[in-house]
Amino acid sequence: MAEAGEQQEVLIVTGMSGAGRTTVGNALEDLGWYVVDNLPPQMLRPLAELADRAGGNLPRIAAIVDVRGGRLFSDLSEMIESLRMTSHLRVIFLEATDAALVRRFEQVRRPHPLQGDGTLLDGIAEERARMAEIRESSDIVIDTTDLNIHQLAMSVADTFSAENTPGLSVTIVSFGFKYGLPADADLVVDMRFLPNPFWIPELRAHNGRDAEVSSFVLAQEGAEEFITGYVAALQPVFAGYQRENKRHATIAVGCTGGKHRSVAVAEELARRLRASPSIAVNVKHRDLGRE
């Protein structure tokens, strides 16, 4: 995010229809960009000026511009050259082979926007001709012919993530099994194999965030072995999530009532996972406070 008085970054996403503009827009949104789809080129200057005035109050801005703008699209090259002189502007161009584009249009059963009464290939050829100048002046060209949507999104993440942006956001949720499983859990672990502090009078009124309960739970036989092994087991899982462009994951940690064991272990898991700079960790205690 730009500092006050610093030019805000603006990115134009363009290229061939069917080459993945929507996927790129979604990936940029996941990275915190503000994405505007099907923006007429004439609106690029007001958008860039707004971004510069807002400075750090706005995220980075991306505008998806394509031939759906009709006659307005003809002004894009001129507008890009003008904005390069006054704004921090980059252009990303997406392309693919004719065969790949035909296959994608046939899969979604939609005509090419420039096809008219002709064939898909006619529309693609017309678009390539109109796009030639813009492609030549683009800062980044990505050929998506051999990329699936996950690989394309990961390529965008690798290119446009801020250096300090984590690759995966993990939410650890403690819960009580007697209240039901969290509906959005990707992974569930059961801490009911550990002794329950509820049955210890001096610990019953406390919860897993309190030092006396946390120390008791983590000192139990099997607790350290489980936590160490589970953190190690999560590493290839998280790496796979990021390869598949799954950027958010929820780990549910359960015990009987969601007050003692699950809370203590959730906090300890979060503490250890935060050691990885590629992971942002948030902790929630769903059932803490219930009777």
N, C-alpha and C positions, 0 to 999 in steps of 0.2 A: 504494500500500500504506500502511496506517495506521501512524502512529508509536505508540510505547508510550504507553498512557494515553489514546489518541485512539479515538473510536468507529469501529469498522469499518463500512464501507458494506455494506448488504444490499439486494439488488434482488429484487423479486417480479415474475416474468414470468407474465402470465396473458392471458386473452382468448378469442376464439372458436376452437373446434376447426377446424383447417384454415387458420388465419390466419397460421401461420408460427412457432409457438413453438419447434419443433425447430431451425429455421434460426437464430433469435435465440440459442438456447442454444449452438449450435455457434460462432456468431460471438463470443459472450462468452468461451467457452473459448479461442478464438484470441487474445483480448485479455488472457488471463491470469486470468480469473475462475474461481472454483471453482463449478461448476454442479451443482445437485441437481435431478433431474427427478421429476415426479409426487410432490411432497412433500405429505403431509397438512398442512392449516393448523395443526393442533395441534403440529406439530413446528417451526413457525417460531420460536417463542420460544426453545426450547433451541438452535436454530441461531444465532439472533442473539446469545444469551448466550455461546455458544462463540466466535463471531467477535470479540466485544468482549474476552473474556479473552485470546484469542490475539494481538490487536493486529496488529503488523506481521509476525507469523509465519505468517499466512494471507493468501492473496490475497483480493480482493473476492469476495463470495459472492452468487450468484444462485440463486433457487429458482423452479422452474417449477411453478405450481399451477394446476389446471384441474378441470373437472367430472368427470374420471376418479376423483376422490376420493369421489364419491357423496355420502352424507349428511354426510361430514366437511367437504365443500366449503361447507356452509351456515354454518360458523363463520368463514369467511375474512374477511368484512367486519369483524366484531368484532375479530378478531385483528389486522388491519391497523391499526385505530384504536388499539388498545392498544400496539402496537409503535412507532407514530409518536411516542409520548410518551417512549419510553426508548431508541430506536435511531435510527441514521442510515438511514432506510428510504425507498426509492422504489418506486413501482409502475409498470410499463409494461404497457399494455393493447393487444392486437393485435386488429384487426377487419378485416372485408372485407364486401362486399355478398353478399346471398344467392346471386346468380347465380355469383359467383366461388367461393364455398364449395361450392356444388353441383358445379360443374365440377371442383374439386380432389378432392372425395370420389369422383366418378365416375371420375376418372383413376386413383386408387389402388385403386378397387373395394373400399372399406371402408365399413361403415355409420357413421352418426353415433353417438357414444356415448349420446345421449339419444333416438335414433330409435325404439327399441322396435319395436312392430308398425306404426308409422306410416311416413311418408315422410321423406326427407332434410329437406325444408322444415319438417316438424313438429319434428324434432330441433333444427334451427337456431333456430326460433322459441322453443322451450322454453329453449334455452341463452341466447338474448338476454335473455329475461325474468329468468333467474337471475343474469345478469351485469350487469344494468342499474345496480345500486347501486355495484358495484365499478368499472365503467367511469366513472361520474360522479366518483368520488373518486381516480381514477388521476392520477399525475403526468405521464405521457407516454402519448399515444394515437397509435398508428401504423395508418393504413389501408393494408393491403397489397394492395388490389384490383388495382392496376396495377403492382405490383412483382414482378419475378422474384426468385429466391432470392439472386442476386448483388447486386441492388439493395437488397434488404432487409438483407443482411449488411453492406453498405457504410453504410447508414443507421445501423445499430447501431454500427458502428465510429466513424462521425463523432460520434455522441452520447456514447459511453462510453469512448473512448480517453482515456488520460491525456495531458496536454498534451505530455509528453516521450516518448510512446510512438511509435516509428517505425511508418510505415504498411506497410513491406515489409522482410522479413528476407532478406538475400542471402548465400548461401554461395559463395565462390569456391574452387574445387578445382583445384589443379595436378595433372597426371597425365602419365604416359608412354604414348604410343600403343602401344608394344610390349607393354604390360601390359593393353591394352584400354580402351575408353571407360568412364567412370563411368556406371553404370546409371541413376542418378537425375538426370542432367544435363538442364536445360531448354535451355541454350545452350552451344555448343561452339565454341572458337576454337583455331586451329592456329598455333603460333609457330615451326614448322619452316622458315618462310621467312627466319628470321634465322640468321646464322652460329652454329655450335655451339661454345660454350666448351670442350666436351670435347676438341676437337682442339688446344687451346692448353695445353701441359704445365703451366704455372704456375697455370692455372685449373681443371684437370680435377678435382682433389681437393676443390675448394670447391663450394658450391651457390649457388643464386640469392638466398639471403638474405644472403650475404656481400657486403660492399660492392664488392669488386673484380669479382665476377661481375655483380652488378646494374648497376654502372656500365658495364661492357663491353656487356651486352645492350641496355641502354636507349640507348646511344650509337650503335647500329648504324643504318644507313640504313633508313628505313621504320618503325622502332620507335616513335618519337614520333608520327609521322603516324597510325600504326595506333591507338595507345592513345588519343590525343585524339579521333579519329574514332569509335572504338568507345564511349567514354564518352558522347559526344554521341548516338550512335545508341541507346544504352540508355535514354535519358530518356523518349522516348515509349513504349518497351516497358514500363518500370516503371510509368509513369502508367496504361497500359492494364491491367497486372496488378492495380493497386489498384482501378481501376474495376470489374474483374471479380471483385474480392475474392480474388484469388490473393495470399496474404500471404507466401509463401515461394518463393524462386527459387534455382536452383543454376546457376552459370556454371562450366563446365569449361574450363580453359586447358591445352592440351597441347603437349608437344614429344616428342622421341624417347624419352628415358628418364625424364622428370619430375624432373630434378635441377637444371638450369640455367635455360634460357630460360623455361619455363612457370612456374617458381617466381618468378623475377624479375618477370615481367609480372603474375602474379597479385598479388603484393605491391603493385605500383605501381597496378594497377586498384583494389585495395582502398583504398589511400591516397586516391585521387581520389574514389571513390564515398562515402567517409566524410564528405566535405565537405557532403553533403546530409543535413539533419536528419531527413528522412522515411525514411531508409534505414539499417538496422542491418546491418553487414557483418562476416562471419566468414570467416577464411581457413583452409583445410586443404591440406596437401601430402601427397597420397595415397601417392606412390611415393618420397618423399624417404627416403633410407637404403637403398634396394634396390641391389643390385649390378648 
